[in-house]
Amino acid sequence: MNPLPACCTPLDAQWPLPEPLPGTVFFSTRFDPALLAADDFQRSAVPPPASIQRSVAKRQAEFLAGRLCARAALQQLDHLDCIPAIGEDRAPVWPAPISGSITHSTGHAAAIVGHKAQWRGLGMDLENVLSLERAERLAGEILTAVELQRMGTLDREQIALLVTLTFSAKESLFKALYPIVGKRFYFEHAEVLEWSEAGHIRLRLLTDLSDEWCHGKELAGQFAVDEGQLLSLVAVGA
């Protein structure tokens, strides 16, 4: 095992969402870019891609933290010692039998992996909960007309959570489906049908991505809010 750099807290395997996902491995860590040392990549045996070497400390620290979570998860799942590379489409490149997702937001990174035989797609996304002002400003870019209409019926204090959740859940949906369909899609191509305070959410596709993943197809997800950050997950079973 390689030592963890000082910029990262010990890896945490505690499941953060309402429903455990059987057969998956999850790790998270907190990181502080101010504590990143010049040789942390080398000492952690995480080769930084050229784009990361040229980046600012924040980007370097979040990349390192996310890859350390991913490597630990792969080791626990299948005794694999590997760091997912960055693909041409910027997505992590996982070993062929594995599906997975890496995410990070301010000072916090996480990764989840599973076998494709059980989970065809895993999409996880972490976001800082938006301020109300920012949520109202971004709502038109993230929400469909129907979602905006529903937003109009909410108390104002729920708007920031709803816009953040809609953004994050659609990101998770994209991460889960993109490796399966090989096709990009955007915020307007899916909608949130319902969500509960308990952390459950349902989404519906509004576009045809493939014969199987077509307009009207519904998927379930889950989410949790902790310390001003929202984590969402969409998992596609085999």
One Martini backbone bead per residue (centre of mass of N, CA, C, O) as a GRO file, in nm:
protein
  238
    1MET     BB    1   0.095   0.037   0.023
    2ASN     BB    2   0.048   0.358  -0.022
    3PRO     BB    3   0.085   0.653   0.092
    4LEU     BB    4  -0.080   0.910   0.215
    5PRO     BB    5  -0.124   1.219   0.167
    6ALA     BB    6  -0.154   1.513   0.352
    7CYS     BB    7  -0.406   1.622   0.171
    8CYS     BB    8  -0.536   1.355   0.292
    9THR     BB    9  -0.761   1.169   0.427
   10PRO     BB   10  -0.864   0.900   0.532
   11LEU     BB   11  -1.023   0.650   0.405
   12ASP     BB   12  -1.382   0.616   0.348
   13ALA     BB   13  -1.641   0.345   0.363
   14GLN     BB   14  -1.886   0.499   0.426
   15TRP     BB   15  -2.215   0.497   0.360
   16PRO     BB   16  -2.407   0.796   0.240
   17LEU     BB   17  -2.674   0.653   0.158
   18PRO     BB   18  -2.984   0.516   0.195
   19GLU     BB   19  -2.894   0.280  -0.017
   20PRO     BB   20  -2.743   0.008  -0.054
   21LEU     BB   21  -2.500  -0.138  -0.291
   22PRO     BB   22  -2.461  -0.426  -0.401
   23GLY     BB   23  -2.124  -0.504  -0.496
   24THR     BB   24  -1.998  -0.243  -0.392
   25VAL     BB   25  -1.738   0.016  -0.379
   26PHE     BB   26  -1.662   0.274  -0.132
   27PHE     BB   27  -1.482   0.594  -0.140
   28SER     BB   28  -1.354   0.860   0.074
   29THR     BB   29  -1.226   1.208   0.086
   30ARG     BB   30  -1.038   1.463   0.218
   31PHE     BB   31  -0.909   1.781   0.087
   32ASP     BB   32  -0.599   1.998   0.067
   33PRO     BB   33  -0.435   2.197  -0.153
   34ALA     BB   34  -0.231   2.336   0.056
   35LEU     BB   35  -0.094   2.029   0.115
   36LEU     BB   36   0.036   1.998  -0.150
   37ALA     BB   37   0.298   1.818  -0.282
   38ALA     BB   38   0.525   1.777  -0.534
   39ASP     BB   39   0.554   1.439  -0.459
   40ASP     BB   40   0.268   1.299  -0.427
   41PHE     BB   41   0.235   1.134  -0.684
   42GLN     BB   42   0.486   0.961  -0.658
   43ARG     BB   43   0.436   0.849  -0.364
   44SER     BB   44   0.137   0.736  -0.462
   45ALA     BB   45   0.145   0.614  -0.752
   46VAL     BB   46   0.030   0.868  -0.942
   47PRO     BB   47   0.004   0.938  -1.263
   48PRO     BB   48   0.014   1.241  -1.418
   49PRO     BB   49  -0.130   1.392  -1.645
   50ALA     BB   50  -0.058   1.655  -1.838
   51SER     BB   51  -0.311   1.825  -1.761
   52ILE     BB   52  -0.243   1.811  -1.453
   53GLN     BB   53   0.047   1.928  -1.444
   54ARG     BB   54  -0.076   2.219  -1.553
   55SER     BB   55  -0.232   2.259  -1.302
   56VAL     BB   56  -0.376   2.348  -1.034
   57ALA     BB   57  -0.388   2.249  -0.710
   58LYS     BB   58  -0.688   2.179  -0.699
   59ARG     BB   59  -0.690   1.982  -0.941
   60GLN     BB   60  -0.470   1.795  -0.838
   61ALA     BB   61  -0.602   1.713  -0.567
   62GLU     BB   62  -0.871   1.597  -0.683
   63PHE     BB   63  -0.744   1.385  -0.861
   64LEU     BB   64  -0.584   1.232  -0.647
   65ALA     BB   65  -0.819   1.168  -0.456
   66GLY     BB   66  -0.997   1.012  -0.662
   67ARG     BB   67  -0.779   0.795  -0.739
   68LEU     BB   68  -0.740   0.678  -0.456
   69CYS     BB   69  -1.029   0.577  -0.428
   70ALA     BB   70  -1.032   0.398  -0.682
   71ARG     BB   71  -0.798   0.210  -0.611
   72ALA     BB   72  -0.915   0.101  -0.345
   73ALA     BB   73  -1.175  -0.014  -0.471
   74LEU     BB   74  -1.035  -0.212  -0.672
   75GLN     BB   75  -0.883  -0.372  -0.458
   76GLN     BB   76  -1.135  -0.468  -0.301
   77LEU     BB   77  -1.299  -0.596  -0.535
   78ASP     BB   78  -1.020  -0.731  -0.729
   79HIS     BB   79  -0.712  -0.682  -0.670
   80LEU     BB   80  -0.653  -0.410  -0.814
   81ASP     BB   81  -0.368  -0.219  -0.948
   82CYS     BB   82  -0.527   0.077  -1.043
   83ILE     BB   83  -0.543   0.371  -1.256
   84PRO     BB   84  -0.757   0.560  -1.397
   85ALA     BB   85  -0.771   0.698  -1.681
   86ILE     BB   86  -0.797   0.948  -1.923
   87GLY     BB   87  -1.004   0.997  -2.159
   88GLU     BB   88  -1.093   1.163  -2.443
   89ASP     BB   89  -1.381   1.227  -2.280
   90ARG     BB   90  -1.269   1.256  -1.962
   91ALA     BB   91  -1.319   0.980  -1.871
   92PRO     BB   92  -1.282   0.714  -1.700
   93VAL     BB   93  -1.076   0.418  -1.728
   94TRP     BB   94  -1.189   0.104  -1.698
   95PRO     BB   95  -1.192  -0.198  -1.649
   96ALA     BB   96  -1.381  -0.401  -1.841
   97PRO     BB   97  -1.556  -0.545  -1.586
   98ILE     BB   98  -1.591  -0.238  -1.494
   99SER     BB   99  -1.773  -0.010  -1.302
  100GLY     BB  100  -1.766   0.360  -1.258
  101SER     BB  101  -1.703   0.647  -1.023
  102ILE     BB  102  -1.599   0.993  -1.010
  103THR     BB  103  -1.584   1.252  -0.749
  104HIS     BB  104  -1.586   1.622  -0.696
  105SER     BB  105  -1.545   1.873  -0.451
  106THR     BB  106  -1.497   2.075  -0.213
  107GLY     BB  107  -1.274   1.880  -0.033
  108HIS     BB  108  -1.419   1.625  -0.197
  109ALA     BB  109  -1.392   1.267  -0.254
  110ALA     BB  110  -1.513   0.995  -0.481
  111ALA     BB  111  -1.576   0.630  -0.519
  112ILE     BB  112  -1.722   0.379  -0.746
  113VAL     BB  113  -1.757   0.015  -0.770
  114GLY     BB  114  -1.830  -0.254  -1.014
  115HIS     BB  115  -1.978  -0.507  -1.175
  116LYS     BB  116  -2.116  -0.545  -1.485
  117ALA     BB  117  -2.283  -0.803  -1.411
  118GLN     BB  118  -2.448  -0.601  -1.203
  119TRP     BB  119  -2.332  -0.303  -1.311
  120ARG     BB  120  -2.346  -0.122  -1.597
  121GLY     BB  121  -2.401   0.156  -1.431
  122LEU     BB  122  -2.217   0.435  -1.273
  123GLY     BB  123  -2.338   0.740  -1.110
  124MET     BB  124  -2.153   1.013  -0.957
  125ASP     BB  125  -2.237   1.322  -0.764
  126LEU     BB  126  -2.079   1.627  -0.645
  127GLU     BB  127  -2.220   1.914  -0.466
  128ASN     BB  128  -2.267   2.226  -0.400
  129VAL     BB  129  -2.492   2.398  -0.250
  130LEU     BB  130  -2.676   2.634  -0.361
  131SER     BB  131  -2.763   2.931  -0.373
  132LEU     BB  132  -3.045   3.095  -0.425
  133GLU     BB  133  -2.944   3.296  -0.634
  134ARG     BB  134  -2.800   3.087  -0.817
  135ALA     BB  135  -3.039   2.900  -0.863
  136GLU     BB  136  -3.221   3.110  -1.006
  137ARG     BB  137  -3.014   3.167  -1.236
  138LEU     BB  138  -2.977   2.845  -1.333
  139ALA     BB  139  -3.255   2.708  -1.382
  140GLY     BB  140  -3.290   2.754  -1.700
  141GLU     BB  141  -3.041   2.550  -1.768
  142ILE     BB  142  -3.143   2.281  -1.597
  143LEU     BB  143  -3.446   2.317  -1.640
  144THR     BB  144  -3.735   2.240  -1.742
  145ALA     BB  145  -4.042   2.355  -1.791
  146VAL     BB  146  -4.172   2.160  -1.587
  147GLU     BB  147  -3.968   2.208  -1.357
  148LEU     BB  148  -4.019   2.514  -1.332
  149GLN     BB  149  -4.314   2.491  -1.258
  150ARG     BB  150  -4.265   2.330  -0.997
  151MET     BB  151  -4.083   2.542  -0.859
  152GLY     BB  152  -4.320   2.758  -0.828
  153THR     BB  153  -4.451   2.573  -0.576
  154LEU     BB  154  -4.225   2.641  -0.391
  155ASP     BB  155  -4.043   2.708  -0.147
  156ARG     BB  156  -3.765   2.898  -0.140
  157GLU     BB  157  -3.587   2.704   0.047
  158GLN     BB  158  -3.608   2.462  -0.183
  159ILE     BB  159  -3.472   2.559  -0.447
  160ALA     BB  160  -3.169   2.505  -0.406
  161LEU     BB  161  -3.199   2.201  -0.376
  162LEU     BB  162  -3.344   2.134  -0.642
  163VAL     BB  163  -3.131   2.243  -0.841
  164THR     BB  164  -2.896   2.075  -0.735
  165LEU     BB  165  -3.030   1.798  -0.772
  166THR     BB  166  -3.086   1.816  -1.074
  167PHE     BB  167  -2.797   1.851  -1.161
  168SER     BB  168  -2.672   1.597  -1.022
  169ALA     BB  169  -2.864   1.374  -1.136
  170LYS     BB  170  -2.791   1.432  -1.437
  171GLU     BB  171  -2.495   1.369  -1.407
  172SER     BB  172  -2.528   1.076  -1.309
  173LEU     BB  173  -2.685   0.980  -1.553
  174PHE     BB  174  -2.464   1.029  -1.756
  175LYS     BB  175  -2.242   0.851  -1.623
  176ALA     BB  176  -2.414   0.584  -1.646
  177LEU     BB  177  -2.490   0.596  -1.971
  178TYR     BB  178  -2.250   0.670  -2.156
  179PRO     BB  179  -2.098   0.387  -2.158
  180ILE     BB  180  -2.349   0.245  -2.298
  181VAL     BB  181  -2.424   0.460  -2.549
  182GLY     BB  182  -2.202   0.676  -2.653
  183LYS     BB  183  -2.378   0.945  -2.573
  184ARG     BB  184  -2.455   1.263  -2.565
  185PHE     BB  185  -2.614   1.461  -2.305
  186TYR     BB  186  -2.851   1.689  -2.153
  187PHE     BB  187  -3.051   1.858  -1.941
  188GLU     BB  188  -3.301   1.851  -2.156
  189HIS     BB  189  -3.291   1.507  -2.167
  190ALA     BB  190  -3.407   1.536  -1.866
  191GLU     BB  191  -3.622   1.446  -1.578
  192VAL     BB  192  -3.773   1.520  -1.282
  193LEU     BB  193  -4.040   1.361  -1.122
  194GLU     BB  194  -3.922   1.278  -0.826
  195TRP     BB  195  -3.884   1.355  -0.467
  196SER     BB  196  -3.734   1.291  -0.144
  197GLU     BB  197  -3.630   1.348   0.175
  198ALA     BB  198  -3.503   1.046   0.189
  199GLY     BB  199  -3.338   1.023  -0.110
  200HIS     BB  200  -3.534   0.998  -0.357
  201ILE     BB  201  -3.528   0.945  -0.725
  202ARG     BB  202  -3.684   1.036  -1.043
  203LEU     BB  203  -3.621   0.968  -1.390
  204ARG     BB  204  -3.647   1.100  -1.736
  205LEU     BB  205  -3.631   1.055  -2.060
  206LEU     BB  206  -3.620   1.301  -2.361
  207THR     BB  207  -3.457   1.083  -2.535
  208ASP     BB  208  -3.278   0.907  -2.788
  209LEU     BB  209  -2.999   0.678  -2.737
  210SER     BB  210  -3.154   0.403  -2.783
  211ASP     BB  211  -3.350   0.137  -2.790
  212GLU     BB  212  -3.349   0.121  -2.475
  213TRP     BB  213  -3.271   0.441  -2.444
  214CYS     BB  214  -3.564   0.608  -2.432
  215HIS     BB  215  -3.818   0.787  -2.448
  216GLY     BB  216  -3.951   0.752  -2.107
  217LYS     BB  217  -3.736   0.641  -1.950
  218GLU     BB  218  -3.685   0.511  -1.622
  219LEU     BB  219  -3.504   0.621  -1.322
  220ALA     BB  220  -3.325   0.561  -1.032
  221GLY     BB  221  -3.228   0.741  -0.732
  222GLN     BB  222  -2.989   0.898  -0.501
  223PHE     BB  223  -2.952   1.103  -0.193
  224ALA     BB  224  -2.733   1.341  -0.008
  225VAL     BB  225  -2.689   1.569   0.269
  226ASP     BB  226  -2.362   1.720   0.362
  227GLU     BB  227  -2.213   1.991   0.454
  228GLY     BB  228  -2.325   2.144   0.180
  229GLN     BB  229  -2.347   1.860   0.027
  230LEU     BB  230  -2.431   1.677  -0.275
  231LEU     BB  231  -2.513   1.332  -0.325
  232SER     BB  232  -2.533   1.130  -0.621
  233LEU     BB  233  -2.709   0.827  -0.760
  234VAL     BB  234  -2.682   0.614  -1.056
  235ALA     BB  235  -2.804   0.279  -1.115
  236VAL     BB  236  -2.740   0.010  -1.352
  237GLY     BB  237  -2.860  -0.280  -1.397
  238ALA     BB  238  -2.822  -0.609  -1.542
   0.00000   0.00000   0.00000
